[in-house]
Every structure is written in structure tokens, then in C-alpha cells.
Amino acid sequence: MDRPDHRPVHASIARITLAESTGTSVTYQHVLLVDPYSTGSGCAFRPVGGAGNQSGADVLSGHVDGVTWYGNKLFVATGHQLQVYDLGHLWKMSDTSTDQVGILGNGKSSARHHNWALPMVSIYFTGNSGDPATPRGRA
């Protein structure tokens, strides 16, 4: 399925895959990377991806140039950002039947058919070449 800008849907999200090996078999789960934000009435979350194609959203690139896992933190480099995720905040979704992302009208959480979502906890905008990174905390 393509989007109106003719990019495939999977190009508009960012996800990681966690695998567990027992030595004889491997199981895996895809985890959607999400951006939590506050609303006037509470909290919500949206997918990270598509280089800021979300209306009213920060420019959150979904193209990943590199990933580093250190302790409980996952660092995702996008070329102009360093996104930080905390694996201690892995969220189990209550509705995997829809392609929507966020808290649905029925109060259930959804991450576009994914069982899990991983919220961003911080982001560093690297700016122009040679500029120092600027931290920007996340809720």
C-alpha cells in the first residue's frame, strides 16, 4: 500500500526487531518507535518516521543510519538527530488489529499492528555540520 506521496507505508514508520535465540530456534518481535507527547487532556503518542510528515509534529526522521544499544538505552542516529529510547519503558499494546497509532477512542493503545511500542525519551538535534548537538528532553 502506498501513501499519497507515493512512498510505501513501511517508509513512514520506524521500528526495531528484537530477537531471542534458544540455540535451536529464534523468535522475534517488531517494536514500533513512538514519540510520546502531551495533549490538553492527557498524553498520547505518534509514530516516529517519515522525516516529519506528521502534521504539527517535530521533524522526527524514520530513516536510521545507525543504532547503538548501551545498557537500557537505545540510541538511533538519523543523520540529523540522535534519538534516545529507554528499553525499561517498553509498552505492550492492547489492540493490534488496526493500523492506527496512539490511544484510540475506545481507550485502547495501538502501534499499527505491532504488539509493542518503544517511546522516545530524548532527542538531540545535531544541526549543521560542525554545530554541537543540542539536547531536548522528552516527557
N, C-alpha and C positions, 0 to 999 in steps of 0.2 A: 504494500500500500504506500502511495506517495503522498507527500504534503503539497499544499498549494505552491510552494516554492520549488517543487519537483525533486526534493531530497527525500530519500526513503525515511519512513517513520523512525527506524532504529538510529538514524543520524541525528535525531532531535533529542536523544536521551543519552545519559552516561551511566554505565553500570560496571560493576566488577563481578568476577566469578570466584567464589570460594570453593575449594576442592578438599576433600578428605580421602586419604588413601589408607586402606587397611593392609596393604601389601598384596591382596588378591583382587580387590575391587576399588573403584573410585566413585564417590558420589559428589555431586556439586550442586550449588545453588547460585543463581544470579541475584545480585543485590543492586537495587536502583539507588543511585546517588541523588540526594534531595537537598533542597535549600529550605530550612525552616524559617518562617517569618511571622511577625505578629500582625494581627488584624485588629480592628476596632473592638471586636468582641471576643478575642482569644488568640489562638495560634493556628497556623496552617503550614503546609509545605508544598513545594512545587519541584518538578524535576530539574536537575542540572543538565544542561545540554543545549545544543543548537546555537551556541555563541550569542546568547542574549535575544532570542526571538520571542521571548515571553513578554507580553505587554506589561509595562510598569515594573519589570524585574531588572535587577542588576545584570550586567553582562556576565553571564556565567557560562563559560565555554564548556562544551561537552567533548571536544576533541582532546584526547590525552596524549601528551608527548612522553610522559614518564610517571612511574608510580614507585613510591618507597614505603615500606611498612616498617615502622620502628616502634617497638613497644605496643601500646594500644592505639597508636596514631597511624593513619594512612595519609600520606602526602601525595597529592595529584598535581603534576605540572602540566599546564596547558599552553605554554609558550608566552602568555602574558599574565598568568596568575599561578599562584601556588595555593591550592585548596587543601584544607585540613579536615579530616574526618576522624571521629573517635569511635573505635570498634566497641567500646563499652556502651555505646548508645544505639546498638543495632535494634531496629524496630520490626516486630512481627506484624504483618498486615492482617486485618480481619476480613478483607474482601479481595479476592484475587480474580474475580470474574469480569472485571471491567478494565478498559484502557485508561481510565481517569487516574489522576494522581492527586492525593490530598485527603482531606476529611470530607466525606461525601455527605449529602443531605440527610442520609439515614444515620449519621454519626459514626459510620464505619470508616476505617482507613484503607486506602488503596494506593498501590505503587505500580500501576499499569501491568497487571497480571503477575507481578513479582511477589513472592512470599515475604520478602524482606526489603527494608529501606534503610539507608545509612545517611544520617543527617550531617551536613557540613557544620563544623564548629568554629571555623575561622577561615579567612581568606587573605592572601597577600597579593596586592596588585603590583606587578613588577614595573609597569610603566615603560618608558622609552629605554632603549639600550643605555646602560651606564647609570640609570637612576636607581637609588636604593629602593628596596621593597618597602611598601607601606602596609602595616598590619591593619586589619579591620575586623573586629570581633563579631561573632555571630551569637545569637541567643540560643 
